[in-house]
Amino acid sequence: MMRAFAEKRKLFSSFRTRLLGIVTLGILCLALTAALMTAWVSGNRTRAQMVAQGLQVTDTLAGQSALALLFGSRENAEKPLLAIMGFPHVDYAGIFDPDGRALLIVGADHASLPPVRRIAAGGVPALARETPFSWHFVSPVYAGSSSEMLNPTESPFDLEAPPKELLGFAYVTMNKRALHTLNMDIFINNLIIGLSFAAVIVFGLNIGIKRLLRPLDELSALMREAEEKNGYVFADLKGPEEITHMAGVFNRMMTSLQERDRGLRQHKAVLQTEVALRTRELVQARDAALSANRYKSEFLSSISHELRTPLQAIIGYADVVREDLEMEGMDASAQELERVIHNANRLLSLINDILLLAKAEAGRMEVRLQSVDLHVLVKDAVETMQPLLATNDNRLSLDIHAEADVEIDREKLLQSLLNLLSNAAKFTTSGTIALKVAQTPRLLKILVADTGIGLTLEQQRMIFEEFRQVDGSYTRKFEGTGLGLTITKRFCEMMGGTIDVQSEPGRGSTFTIYIPLPVSVAGDAPAQAGEEQLSFDTTLFESGDGLQ
């Protein structure tokens, strides 16, 4: 059904159908106008004839009513009235005295007729009133014959015409039924004749237009074929000049498309070859980089392990010697040895950081979940960092919102927290460090903010890279390996979370850890953590001590 509707719609939307429809509509309008004009002209002519007939009938009645009005005899008036009623289309006839009183009436009621004395004037029959359905004629009746009243013979020597005595009026009403019927018959006959001629003309035009537009239809079908088959077809140059020109333009367009597609195919083949070559090179480069990174991690892990064992022995022996020197009273030598032990511990810390990072990158570090009391974990971190906080005269502000234990890797979370607190303590002097922890069923959020030196945008972009600190060198004012934030970021990602930083130079830095709960494996949930952050930041830490 839908297909049939589409075909009908397509048929009525074609150029030939529209052109034929416009021509047909014009012919029909012309036929209708001709029928109306013919009916109107014929109707006016017939009306004039019927009005003349009515005036003649009224004049005849007036001539035959003089005797009846002169003697006031109803018997003398009846015969001419009945004779007048025998004429076609007469509905009413009457004879009235000069005062408008009816002497005798034959036919319809005359109650609605206008007064005859006011209408009749001039001494000749007249059309007193016309309605959509009838004519009303009035003629005065004078003493003497009608011919004398209409054409009096007067002596050229008479100074004044003799006065005429008004005896009354003759009144006749004729209906328009015959006129209406005649007009309708004329209109219908003319319309039928016009429509017949229109049908013949339209039929001939249809054949002519079909032949004229056949080349255009063929060109249209050829275009549809090119669209449906997505191929290259060419039109024959035939038909009227305009259609031939259109076909030529279409052929040139097909030629251009063919050449363009040929060029695109050649370019596509070249691009595919280049893409395959570049892909192969990229795969080789990626494999080489992965292998090099794996070898680097394995090397760092092995060398760190080999260095840590003798270094721990050195630290132990140095500590024993320091104690002996202090017991011998050799304080100066003991202080020098204390510096050795301090630097050895720094080196051991660096080796431990390298070992942790190497294990994480080599994939040899697992996430071990356990139930953790966040209050206890924060307390352990604060106690560990208390000496470093006191060194730079910093104050620590705590704000913890955690009501239940959380299933998480305690060591990785503690190490991440220590790294953030260590950075805040090192880069802040006589300032405030805020540690805020909040927990919901779906997210764990840890914030460490300080009032230290702050970071520029460029420093924020590179702060999580290996062996990088804010001044970009290894001989710097602040101690550290430059691996703490890298390790923290890696641990957060292993637990399915993320870390970000917000900072301004001279106004401090804020590091925030987001870990979705329950904890999932690395790479599964960082995006989810970020989504939680959007709706979570507006409600967390509102009651805690904030930093300005």
Order of alpha helices (4+ residues) and beta strands (2+ residues): alpha-alpha-alpha-alpha-beta-beta-alpha-beta-beta-alpha-beta-alpha-alpha-alpha-beta-alpha-beta-beta-alpha-beta-beta-alpha-alpha-beta-beta-alpha
